[in-house]
Amino acid sequence: MRGRGTFGHERPTTAPQFGPFGSKWTLKYLLVTTSPWASGVKTNMAAIEVGTGKVVWHTEAADEFSGFFTEPLGAGFAIMFKSIYDQAPHPTVYIVMVFTGGASHGPPGTFLRP
């Protein structure tokens, strides 16, 4: 199902149990939360293929969602997670690289979120 965006562009809409965060510029994939997103709460997430509704990646995280970036020309997301106990303005995060072909990994170590 699709709706109209600010400039008349089509935008995907989701079922109420999903909280959309971002999509690829082609609107082929949508990054969503599958659990409530609130401070200090573990965040479950998924990447969904918009045309079919197929879940191409999901995680039941032990940590809180902290931000994301998209790969403009490819099929990938970089997702930042942080400890549910770290509520500092610039928390320590780790990064998960999600490729919608099914693989996910990230650079080793943790980073200070700007």
C-alpha positions in Angstrom: 0.0 0.0 0.0 1.3 3.5 -0.8 0.4 7.0 0.1 1.5 10.4 -1.2 4.4 12.3 0.2 5.1 16.0 0.6 5.9 16.7 -3.1 3.4 14.2 -4.6 5.9 11.4 -4.6 4.6 8.0 -3.7 5.7 6.8 -0.2 5.2 3.4 1.3 2.7 2.9 4.2 2.9 0.0 6.6 0.8 -2.0 8.9 0.3 -0.5 12.4 2.7 -2.9 14.1 5.6 -1.5 12.1 7.3 1.9 12.8 8.9 3.0 9.5 12.3 4.8 9.9 13.8 5.0 6.4 13.8 3.7 2.9 16.1 3.4 0.0 15.7 6.2 -2.5 14.2 3.8 -5.0 11.6 2.9 -2.3 12.4 -0.7 -2.8 13.3 -1.4 0.9 11.9 0.0 4.1 13.6 -0.1 7.5 11.1 -0.5 10.3 10.9 -1.2 14.0 8.9 -4.3 15.0 8.8 -3.3 18.7 8.1 -0.1 20.4 11.0 2.4 20.1 11.5 4.2 23.3 14.5 5.3 25.4 16.0 2.5 27.5 14.1 -0.2 25.6 15.4 -3.0 23.4 14.5 -2.4 19.7 13.6 -5.1 17.2 14.0 -4.1 13.6 13.4 -5.4 10.1 14.1 -4.5 6.4 11.0 -5.1 4.2 10.8 -5.3 0.4 8.1 -2.7 -0.3 6.7 -4.3 -3.4 6.1 -7.7 -1.8 6.0 -7.1 1.9 8.7 -9.8 2.3 11.0 -9.4 5.3 14.5 -9.6 3.9 16.3 -9.0 7.3 15.4 -8.8 10.9 16.9 -8.7 14.3 15.8 -9.1 17.9 18.3 -6.7 19.3 19.6 -6.8 22.9 20.2 -3.0 22.6 18.4 0.2 21.7 18.2 1.6 18.1 20.3 4.8 17.9 20.2 5.9 14.3 20.7 4.7 10.7 22.2 5.6 7.3 21.3 4.3 3.9 23.5 3.4 1.0 22.1 5.7 -1.7 23.0 3.5 -4.7 22.8 0.0 -3.2 20.6 -2.2 -1.1 22.0 -1.6 2.4 21.6 0.2 5.7 24.0 1.0 8.5 22.2 0.8 11.8 23.6 2.1 15.1 22.7 0.4 18.4 23.6 1.5 21.9 23.2 0.0 25.3 19.8 0.5 26.9 21.6 1.8 30.0 23.6 4.5 28.1 21.4 7.6 28.0 24.3 10.1 27.5 24.0 12.8 24.8 26.8 11.1 22.8 26.5 7.4 23.6 28.9 4.6 22.6 27.4 2.7 19.7 28.1 -0.3 17.6 27.2 -0.5 13.9 25.5 -3.3 12.0 25.7 -3.2 8.2 22.6 -4.7 6.7 22.6 -5.9 3.1 19.2 -6.8 1.9 20.6 -9.9 0.3 20.6 -11.4 3.8 24.1 -10.8 5.1 24.8 -8.4 8.0 28.0 -7.5 9.7 29.7 -4.4 11.0 33.1 -2.9 11.7 34.7 -4.3 14.9 34.6 -2.2 18.0 32.4 0.6 19.3 32.2 4.3 18.3 31.2 7.5 20.0 28.0 8.8 18.4 28.4 12.5 17.3 
